[in-house]
């Protein structure tokens, strides 16, 4: 059984509220879970201490048992100092795609894309 530490959405329409739960990876997002490990309220200010509330001891126990956090939860755990997450880097994402490069070359030809430099 593969365990995930992930977000389960609650709250009303246009008013999101998330529970941080440990669940079987095959169960639905808002469905059955094993244990609730904290909460996340994205509507609060980013520096508000109540934005992310975590049960740190329980999270550490689940991580030792092999539960894998999702990327979003891993960011929260990294900010809380519970785990180390390497930042992702994709320098190719910011570059224009092939057709946009062709259009730019045909229109002006003055600006060379950074990919060729």
VOTIKOL-61181 format. One line per 10 residues: number of its first residue (from 1); their letters; for each residue y, x, z of C-alpha. Coordinates in steps of 0.1 Angstrom, whole numbers, plus 2048, in hexadecimal, padded with zeros to 3 digits. Layout:
% residues N
NUM) A) Y:X:Z; ...
% end
This chain:
% residues 117
1) XXXXXXXXXX) 800:800:800; 821:80F:7F4; 83E:809:80C; 862:807:803; 882:806:818; 898:7F0:804; 8B4:7D6:805; 8AC:7B1:808; 8C9:79A:7FD; 8D5:77E:813
11) XXXXXXXXXX) 8F6:76C:817; 906:751:802; 910:751:7DE; 92C:76C:7D8; 928:777:7FD; 90C:791:7FD; 8FC:79D:81C; 8DE:7B5:81C; 8C2:7BC:834; 8B2:7DE:833
21) XXXXXXXXXX) 88D:7D8:835; 86C:7EA:831; 855:7D7:81A; 837:7DB:803; 844:7E6:7E1; 832:7C9:7D0; 843:7AE:7E4; 862:79D:7D6; 885:7AA:7DF; 88D:78D:7F7
31) XXXXXXXXXX) 869:785:800; 851:791:81A; 85A:7B0:82D; 84A:7C3:84A; 868:7CC:85F; 88E:7C8:85E; 89E:7EB:863; 8C3:7E3:861; 8DF:7D0:84E; 8F9:7D8:833
41) XXXXXXXXXX) 918:7C3:82E; 929:7CE:80E; 948:7B8:814; 954:7CD:831; 969:7EC:82C; 957:80C:824; 963:81C:845; 959:7FE:85B; 93D:808:873; 92D:7E5:86F
51) XXXXXXXXXX) 929:7E9:849; 907:7FA:84D; 8F3:7F6:86D; 8D2:809:870; 8B5:80B:889; 8B2:830:886; 893:835:89B; 87F:81C:887; 88B:829:865; 880:84C:86F
61) XXXXXXXXXX) 85E:83F:879; 85A:82D:857; 865:84C:844; 84A:860:857; 830:846:84D; 839:84B:828; 851:82E:820; 867:837:803; 88C:82C:803; 89C:81E:7E4
71) XXXXXXXXXX) 8B9:831:7D6; 8D3:81A:7E6; 8C3:81C:808; 8BE:841:804; 8E4:844:800; 8E9:831:821; 8D0:846:833; 8E0:866:826; 902:85A:832; 8F3:853:854
81) XXXXXXXXXX) 8E2:876:855; 8BE:868:856; 8B3:879:836; 8BF:891:81B; 8C5:883:7F8; 8CE:899:7DB; 8EB:88B:7C6; 8E2:881:7A3; 8F4:891:786; 8F3:886:762
91) XXXXXXXXXX) 910:897:74F; 904:887:72E; 90B:863:73B; 931:867:738; 92F:873:714; 934:85A:6F7; 915:84E:6E6; 90B:858:6C2; 91D:83C:6B0; 93D:841:6C4
101) XXXXXXXXXX) 93D:866:6BC; 938:85E:697; 955:845:698; 96C:85E:6AA; 963:879:690; 96A:862:673; 98A:853:681; 99D:872:68C; 987:890:68C; 99F:8A2:6A3
111) XXXXXXX) 98D:89C:6C4; 96B:8AD:6C6; 953:89E:6DF; 94A:8B3:6FE; 925:8B3:6F4; 92B:8CA:6D6; 941:8E2:6EA
% end
